[in-house]
Amino acid sequence: MLTMPSVAEAKKILSSNIITLPDEELPIIGALGRNVSQDIYAPIDVPSFDNSAMDGFALNYQQGNSSYKIISQIQAGDSALYRLNTDETARIFTGAPMPQGADTVIQQELVEIHNDEISFDENNIFKGVNVRLRGSQCKQGDKILLSGSKITPGSVALLSSVGMRKIRVHQQPKVALIVTGNELIEPGKTLQHGQIYNSNEPAVLSYLALLGITNTISVQVRDNLFDVQYQLSRALQQCDVLIITGGISVGEYDFVYQALINENVKPLFYKVKQKPGKPLFIGMKENKHIFALPGNPAAVLSCINQYVKPCLLGMRGEKESFRPSVLLPLSHNYTKKTPLTNILKAKVSHSEATILSGQDSFNLQSFSEVNAFVVLYEEDASKQKGEKVEVYYL
């Protein structure tokens, strides 16, 4: 008989069973949102030459000399080699290579020009100003990205600056979704008495898309053991992660648990001391992760946020994927209604977290404002305004 873990225990069990996916090589732009599979080292110095950080005049600054003769002009991309004597200067533009013999750039606003000579007030300048030295961003062999780092527009720029076009990143998990329920019909159709619209499928698929995971398949299945068993077996042949919504409780028409056992899925745990989403099943078959979630939409999204999301991030190489997004003060007093850990719909604004009304697991109305979840643990009977709580962004 499986024991019912706390939320902290459940996360610890799951995190210890995450299997990181193999890597693949992609163009760096196509790798946006992925996690690098190995430390990345700079193949060159950047900048690869000393260059000007300003539009101005390059010179070898000698204290006491405030007048220099203009002998040349250097633009960005100019590949000619220039040399300056101690009394000479070159008109230079941002990004242009520094001429030999120059160590300082005086910005053009501080200079007066008379008959091809410049003069300036020495009190406004010092040696070495406005020069980007070779290797000041990074030197050849420097570690510039750590294994597990997520590729962002900024890191795309960094990798491009060292001349890289491709990068090795962890593969994205392939995700299958099975939505159970005789009562479900697709949005757009006319509801009959006893029917409800299928909100779980679009909710889960859009959450996966938010994580950058679009390699998905989904199917809706009626509440009978044969159909559930067939679709479960079929999905496991096509995915790394299987998500099932509904049918995991203990009612007469809940067949998911039995189908999972029939399919030789090894349970990691079944049921967690939490609200919503207590009848949560997480298991594995070979290297595949299986999440059977309760059918109520708010419970589905809560469990996706707390368990599925960090598992998917861990599989693609992210470190410490179960950590809270941030600790923030509550904007109000709050008393928990149950002794279970509560996963609460919340809104973060102005560096504070507000727990929203409408926390029932069937209630989606508050999701019009939700941008995070607040977790209050079993021992957290109440929280006062200003106390810090764990916040998990969507």
C-alpha positions in Angstrom: 0.0 0.0 0.0 1.4 3.4 -1.0 1.6 6.0 1.8 0.2 9.4 1.1 3.2 11.9 1.0 3.2 15.6 1.9 3.7 18.0 -1.0 7.4 18.4 0.0 7.8 14.7 0.1 6.1 14.2 -3.2 8.3 16.8 -4.9 11.4 15.1 -3.4 10.3 11.7 -4.8 9.6 13.1 -8.2 12.7 15.2 -8.4 14.9 12.2 -7.6 13.3 10.3 -10.5 13.7 12.9 -13.2 15.7 11.6 -16.2 17.4 14.3 -18.3 16.8 13.8 -22.0 19.6 13.5 -24.5 20.9 16.5 -26.4 20.9 17.7 -29.9 22.5 20.4 -32.0 20.4 23.3 -33.1 21.0 26.8 -34.7 21.1 29.2 -31.7 18.0 31.1 -32.8 16.1 27.8 -33.1 17.3 26.9 -29.5 15.5 29.8 -27.9 14.0 28.6 -24.6 16.1 25.4 -24.5 18.7 24.5 -21.9 22.3 24.0 -22.9 23.6 20.5 -22.3 27.2 21.4 -21.5 29.4 24.3 -20.3 30.1 26.7 -23.2 33.6 28.3 -23.6 34.5 31.4 -25.7 36.4 30.4 -28.8 37.8 33.9 -29.2 38.5 37.2 -27.3 35.6 39.6 -27.4 36.2 42.3 -28.4 38.9 40.8 -30.6 40.6 44.2 -30.8 40.7 47.4 -28.8 37.9 49.7 -30.0 36.3 53.0 -29.3 33.3 53.2 -27.0 32.4 56.7 -28.2 32.3 59.0 -31.3 35.3 61.2 -30.6 39.1 61.5 -31.0 41.7 58.7 -30.3 45.1 59.7 -29.0 47.9 58.8 -26.7 47.0 60.9 -23.8 50.0 62.8 -22.3 49.2 64.9 -19.2 50.0 68.5 -19.9 49.4 68.2 -23.6 45.9 69.4 -24.6 46.4 70.0 -28.3 46.7 67.3 -31.0 46.8 67.3 -34.8 44.1 65.4 -36.7 45.8 63.1 -39.2 43.1 60.5 -40.1 39.5 59.3 -39.7 38.5 55.7 -38.6 35.1 54.2 -39.1 33.6 51.0 -37.6 34.6 48.1 -39.8 37.8 49.9 -41.1 40.5 47.2 -41.5 43.4 49.6 -42.2 46.1 49.8 -39.6 46.8 53.3 -38.3 49.6 54.5 -36.1 49.7 57.8 -34.1 52.6 59.7 -32.8 52.3 61.3 -29.4 51.1 64.7 -30.7 48.6 63.2 -33.2 44.9 62.2 -33.1 42.4 60.4 -35.3 38.7 61.1 -35.7 37.1 57.9 -34.5 33.6 56.4 -34.4 31.9 54.0 -32.0 33.2 50.5 -32.5 36.1 51.5 -34.7 39.5 49.8 -34.0 41.9 51.9 -32.0 45.0 53.1 -33.9 48.3 51.9 -32.7 49.8 54.2 -30.2 46.4 55.4 -28.9 45.1 54.7 -25.4 42.3 57.2 -24.9 39.2 58.5 -26.7 37.9 62.0 -25.9 34.3 62.3 -26.8 33.5 64.8 -29.5 31.4 67.0 -27.2 34.5 67.9 -25.1 36.7 68.9 -28.0 37.2 72.2 -29.9 38.6 72.0 -33.4 40.8 74.7 -35.0 42.7 74.2 -38.3 42.9 70.4 -38.1 43.9 70.5 -34.5 41.8 69.7 -31.4 42.1 71.1 -27.9 40.2 70.2 -24.7 40.1 70.9 -21.0 42.3 68.4 -19.2 40.1 68.5 -16.2 37.4 66.7 -18.1 39.5 63.7 -19.2 41.7 60.9 -17.9 43.9 58.3 -19.5 42.2 55.2 -20.9 38.7 56.6 -21.0 36.1 55.4 -23.6 38.2 52.5 -24.8 36.9 48.9 -25.0 39.9 46.7 -24.5 40.4 43.4 -26.3 38.8 40.6 -24.2 37.0 42.9 -21.9 33.7 41.0 -22.5 35.4 37.6 -22.4 38.7 36.0 -23.3 39.3 32.9 -25.3 38.6 29.9 -23.1 36.4 31.8 -20.6 33.3 29.9 -19.5 30.4 32.0 -20.9 27.4 29.7 -20.3 26.8 27.1 -17.7 25.3 23.7 -18.4 21.6 24.0 -17.8 21.4 27.7 -18.7 18.3 28.6 -20.7 18.8 30.2 -24.1 17.4 33.7 -24.1 17.6 36.6 -26.6 20.5 37.8 -24.5 22.4 34.6 -24.6 21.7 34.3 -28.3 23.4 37.7 -28.6 26.3 36.5 -26.4 26.8 33.3 -28.5 26.6 35.2 -31.7 29.2 37.7 -30.5 31.8 34.9 -30.1 31.0 33.6 -33.6 28.8 30.6 -32.7 26.0 29.6 -35.0 24.9 26.3 -33.4 24.6 25.0 -29.8 24.0 21.7 -28.1 20.8 21.7 -26.1 18.7 19.1 -24.3 15.8 17.8 -26.4 12.2 18.9 -25.6 10.0 16.3 -24.0 7.3 14.7 -26.2 4.1 15.0 -24.3 0.8 13.1 -24.7 -2.4 14.2 -23.2 -5.5 12.0 -22.5 -8.6 13.8 -21.3 -11.3 11.5 -19.8 -15.0 12.1 -19.3 -18.3 11.2 -20.8 -19.6 14.6 -19.9 -17.1 16.6 -22.0 -17.9 18.1 -25.4 -15.8 20.5 -27.5 -16.3 24.3 -27.2 -18.5 25.6 -30.0 -21.0 22.7 -29.8 -24.4 23.0 -28.2 -24.5 21.8 -24.6 -27.0 19.1 -23.7 -28.2 18.6 -20.2 -25.5 17.1 -18.1 -22.7 18.1 -20.4 -19.8 20.5 -19.9 -17.3 22.0 -22.2 -13.8 20.5 -22.4 -11.5 23.1 -20.8 -8.8 20.8 -19.6 -7.4 19.9 -23.1 -6.9 23.5 -24.3 -5.7 24.6 -20.8 -3.0 21.9 -20.6 -1.9 22.3 -24.2 -1.6 26.1 -23.8 0.4 25.7 -20.6 2.8 23.3 -22.4 3.1 25.9 -25.2 3.9 28.6 -22.6 6.8 26.3 -21.6 7.9 26.1 -25.2 6.7 22.5 -25.6 4.7 22.0 -28.8 5.6 18.4 -29.6 2.3 17.1 -28.3 -0.5 14.8 -29.1 -3.9 14.7 -27.4 -7.0 12.6 -27.3 -10.3 12.6 -25.5 -11.6 9.2 -24.2 -14.9 8.0 -22.6 -15.1 6.6 -19.1 -14.6 2.8 -19.7 -11.7 0.6 -18.9 -11.2 -0.7 -22.4 -11.0 2.7 -24.1 -8.8 4.2 -21.3 -6.4 1.2 -21.5 -6.2 1.3 -25.3 -5.4 5.0 -25.4 -3.0 4.9 -22.5 -1.0 2.0 -24.1 -0.9 3.8 -27.5 0.2 7.1 -25.9 3.0 5.6 -24.0 4.5 4.4 -27.3 4.7 8.0 -28.5 5.8 10.2 -25.6 8.3 10.9 -22.9 5.6 12.3 -20.6 1.9 11.3 -20.4 -0.6 13.5 -18.7 -4.1 12.2 -18.0 -6.9 14.4 -16.6 -9.9 12.9 -14.8 -10.8 9.3 -13.9 -8.1 8.9 -11.2 -10.3 9.0 -8.1 -12.1 6.0 -6.6 -15.6 6.3 -8.2 -17.3 3.5 -10.1 -16.4 5.2 -13.4 -12.8 6.1 -12.5 -10.7 3.6 -14.5 -7.4 5.4 -14.9 -5.6 3.9 -11.9 -6.6 0.3 -12.9 -5.5 1.0 -16.5 -2.1 2.3 -15.3 -1.5 -0.8 -13.1 -2.6 -3.0 -16.0 0.0 -1.2 -18.2 2.8 -2.0 -15.6 3.3 1.7 -14.7 5.3 1.9 -11.5 3.6 4.3 -9.0 5.9 6.8 -7.4 3.0 7.9 -5.2 -0.8 8.0 -5.3 -2.7 10.8 -3.5 -0.9 13.8 -1.9 -1.8 15.8 1.2 -2.8 18.8 -0.7 -5.8 20.8 -1.9 -6.7 21.0 -4.7 -5.5 17.8 -6.4 -5.4 15.3 -3.6 -6.1 12.3 -5.9 -2.9 12.8 -7.8 -1.0 9.8 -9.3 2.6 10.1 -10.5 4.4 7.0 -11.9 7.0 5.8 -14.4 7.3 3.2 -17.0 10.8 2.7 -18.2 12.0 6.3 -18.6 8.6 7.7 -19.2 6.8 9.9 -16.6 3.1 9.5 -16.1 0.9 12.2 -14.4 -2.7 11.3 -13.7 -4.5 14.4 -12.5 -7.9 15.0 -11.1 -10.5 16.3 -13.6 -11.4 19.6 -12.0 -9.8 22.3 -14.1 -8.2 24.4 -11.2 -6.7 21.2 -9.8 -5.3 20.3 -13.2 -3.6 23.7 -13.6 -2.3 23.6 -10.0 -0.8 20.2 -10.4 0.7 21.1 -13.8 2.4 24.1 -12.1 3.7 22.2 -9.1 4.6 18.8 -10.5 4.5 18.6 -14.3 6.2 21.9 -15.1 9.2 21.3 -12.9 9.5 17.7 -14.2 9.5 18.9 -17.8 12.0 21.6 -17.1 14.3 19.1 -15.3 14.1 16.7 -18.2 15.4 19.3 -20.6 18.3 20.2 -18.3 17.2 23.0 -16.0 18.7 22.9 -12.5 16.7 23.1 -9.3 13.4 23.2 -11.3 11.3 22.6 -8.2 12.4 25.8 -6.4 9.9 28.6 -5.8 10.0 31.4 -8.3 10.3 33.9 -5.5 9.4 34.7 -1.9 7.0 37.6 -1.6 5.0 39.3 1.2 1.3 38.7 1.3 -0.8 41.8 0.7 -3.4 40.7 3.3 -4.2 38.3 6.1 -5.1 34.8 5.2 -6.4 31.8 7.1 -6.2 28.4 5.6 -9.5 26.4 5.6 -8.0 22.9 5.7 -4.9 21.3 7.4 -3.7 20.1 4.0 -1.1 22.0 2.0 -3.0 24.6 -0.1 -2.0 25.5 -3.7 -3.8 28.8 -4.1 -4.6 30.9 -7.1 -2.8 34.2 -6.7 -2.0 37.5 -8.4 1.4 39.2 -8.0 1.6 42.9 -8.4 3.8 45.6 -6.9 6.1 43.0 -5.4 3.2 41.5 -3.3 1.1 38.4 -3.6 -2.6 38.4 -3.3 -4.5 35.2 -2.8 -7.7 35.5 -4.9 -11.2 34.5 -4.1 -12.9 31.5 -5.9 -10.4 28.9 -4.8 -12.8 26.0 -5.4 -11.2 23.4 -7.7 -14.0 23.7 -10.3 -13.9 27.5 -10.4 -12.0 29.0 -13.3 -13.2 32.6 -12.9 -10.3 33.8 -10.8 -7.9 32.6 -13.6 -8.8 35.9 -15.4 -6.3 37.4 -12.9 -4.0 34.6 -11.9 -0.3 34.9 -12.8 1.0 32.7 -10.0 0.3 30.2 -7.3 1.0 30.6 -3.5 1.7 27.5 -1.6 0.8 27.3 2.1 2.0 24.2 3.8 0.2 21.9 6.4 1.7 23.8 9.3 0.7 27.2 7.9 -2.6 27.7 9.6 -2.6 31.4 8.8 -0.4 34.1 7.4 -0.4 37.8 8.3 -0.1 40.7 5.9 3.6 41.2 5.1 4.6 37.6 5.8 6.6 36.1 3.0 5.2 33.1 1.2 6.4 30.8 -1.6 5.2 32.0 -5.0 5.3 29.9 -8.2 4.8 31.9 -11.4 2.8 30.3 -14.2 
